């Protein structure tokens, strides 16, 4: 079996992953294994990050050099 430290986990086939985890496909991972994993690495949670607001993204677009070129071209043609 490949060393899991050298390859991302999603590159392994299902059989190798199940074997490495010591799990059973019909029963899943044992509760004591889940508790041990949560103690070692913490719970499996996704943390929400606030995105940039719409008006900030718009103002950031106005600082791009190409925008200045387009504004200058519009002014010249007007």
Buried (B, 14 or more C-beta within 10 A) or exposed (E): EEEBEEEEEEEBEEEBBBEEBEBEEEEEBEEEEEEEBEEEEEEEEEEEEEEEEEEEEEEEEEEEEEEEEEEEEEEEEE
